Amino acid sequence: MKEMRVKGTGVAVPGLNSTQVKSLTILVPTPEVAAAFEATAGPLITRLLTSCNEWRTLTILRDVLLPKLISGELQISEAERHVAEVAA
């Protein structure tokens, strides 16, 4: 971060141009370190993506079913059937 601040343009809203970005020093992990990171982070990332998909599905179900439940247009047993259909 310090290197990026030093290379910033010095304007009110700091920024880097492509030449400055290309000149930044980066640390490249060894294959062993990268594999260890993947072994640790991979399952966490997979769970995060799964949770996001579940959240999206639940949000859609809520937005579709809640108004119908509140209005009485849909009964709980019907809602359960709709949820089971979507989950399958």
C-alpha positions as CSV (number, residue, x, y, z in Angstrom):
1,M,0.0,0.0,0.0
2,K,2.8,2.4,0.8
3,E,4.3,1.9,-2.6
4,M,0.9,2.7,-4.2
5,R,0.6,5.9,-2.1
6,V,4.0,7.0,-3.1
7,K,3.3,6.4,-6.8
8,G,-0.1,8.2,-6.6
9,T,-0.5,11.2,-8.9
10,G,-0.7,13.7,-6.0
11,V,-4.1,15.0,-7.0
12,A,-7.1,15.4,-4.7
13,V,-8.4,12.0,-5.8
14,P,-5.2,9.8,-6.0
15,G,-4.9,7.5,-8.9
16,L,-2.4,5.4,-10.7
17,N,-1.9,5.2,-14.4
18,S,-1.0,2.0,-16.2
19,T,2.7,2.7,-16.3
20,Q,2.7,3.2,-12.5
21,V,0.7,0.0,-12.0
22,K,3.1,-2.0,-14.1
23,S,6.0,-0.7,-12.1
24,L,4.6,-1.9,-8.7
25,T,6.5,-4.7,-7.0
26,I,4.4,-7.8,-6.4
27,L,5.0,-10.9,-4.3
28,V,4.5,-14.1,-6.2
29,P,3.9,-17.1,-3.9
30,T,5.8,-20.4,-4.3
31,P,3.7,-23.2,-5.7
32,E,3.6,-24.8,-2.2
33,V,2.2,-21.6,-0.7
34,A,-0.3,-21.1,-3.4
35,A,-1.5,-24.8,-3.0
36,A,-1.8,-24.3,0.8
37,F,-3.8,-21.1,0.3
38,E,-6.1,-22.9,-2.2
39,A,-6.6,-25.8,0.2
40,T,-7.6,-23.4,2.9
41,A,-9.5,-20.7,0.9
42,G,-11.0,-22.9,-1.8
43,P,-13.7,-24.5,0.4
44,L,-14.5,-21.1,2.0
45,I,-14.9,-19.5,-1.4
46,T,-17.1,-22.4,-2.5
47,R,-19.3,-22.1,0.6
48,L,-19.5,-18.3,0.0
49,L,-20.7,-18.8,-3.6
50,T,-23.2,-21.4,-2.5
51,S,-24.5,-19.1,0.2
52,C,-24.9,-16.3,-2.3
53,N,-27.0,-18.6,-4.6
54,E,-29.1,-19.7,-1.7
55,W,-29.6,-16.1,-0.6
56,R,-30.7,-15.2,-4.2
57,T,-33.2,-18.1,-4.2
58,L,-34.6,-17.2,-0.8
59,T,-35.0,-13.5,-1.8
60,I,-36.9,-14.5,-5.0
61,L,-39.2,-16.8,-3.0
62,R,-39.8,-14.1,-0.4
63,D,-40.6,-11.5,-3.0
64,V,-43.0,-13.8,-4.8
65,L,-44.7,-15.5,-1.9
66,L,-44.9,-12.9,0.8
67,P,-47.4,-10.6,-0.9
68,K,-49.6,-13.6,-1.8
69,L,-49.5,-14.9,1.8
70,I,-50.3,-11.5,3.3
71,S,-53.2,-11.0,0.9
72,G,-54.6,-14.5,1.6
73,E,-54.3,-15.4,-2.1
74,L,-51.9,-18.2,-1.1
75,Q,-52.2,-20.6,1.9
76,I,-49.2,-22.0,3.8
77,S,-49.7,-25.5,2.4
78,E,-49.6,-24.1,-1.2
79,A,-46.6,-22.0,-0.4
80,E,-44.8,-25.1,1.0
81,R,-45.5,-26.9,-2.2
82,H,-44.1,-24.0,-4.3
83,V,-41.0,-23.9,-2.2
84,A,-40.5,-27.7,-2.6
85,E,-40.9,-27.3,-6.4
86,V,-38.3,-24.6,-6.6
87,A,-35.9,-26.4,-4.2
88,A,-36.0,-29.6,-6.3
